[in-house]
Amino acid sequence: MQKQSRDEQLSALQRYFSLIPVIAVISISIAFTAWTLFNYFFPDLLFHPMP
């Protein structure tokens, strides 16, 4: 009975670790999109100096 519980825990851990790359790509994409939109509406003064 304890062996089955350990196998279930190992399976859940493997499923969790397999999601980490997916979560990383999604979060980086969201962060880059937010950064791009912010810089589009409020440009950085270093690259777009005011006259």
N, C-alpha and C positions, 0 to 999 in steps of 0.2 A: 504493500500500500504506500509506503514511503517512497519507493522507487518511482511509482507513477506520479506522485506529487512533484518529485524532483524533475522528472522529465517534462512535466507541464510548465514548471518554472523556467527550465532551460529553453523551452519552445517560446514562451512569452518573452524572454530576454532576447532571443534571436530575432523575433519579430520587431521588438523595440529598436534594436541596433540596425535593422535593415531600413527603418524609417528615417534614421538620422541624416543620410545624404539627401533624401527627398526634402526633409524639413530645412536643411541647410540651403539648398538651392532655392526653395521658395522664399525663405526669409531674406537671402541676399538679393533676390530679384525684387522683392518688395522694397527693401532699403534703397537699392539703386534707383528704382522708379521714383520713390519719394524724393531722393536727393536731386534727381534730374528735374522733376517738376518744380521743386523749390528753387533751384538755380535758374529755371526758365522764367519764373515770375519775379524772383529777387536775385538778379545776377550778381555775381561776386565782383566787388569793386576792383580787385587786383587785375582781373582780365577785362573788365568793362569800366574803365575809369570814367568818372563824370566829367563833362567838359568844363 
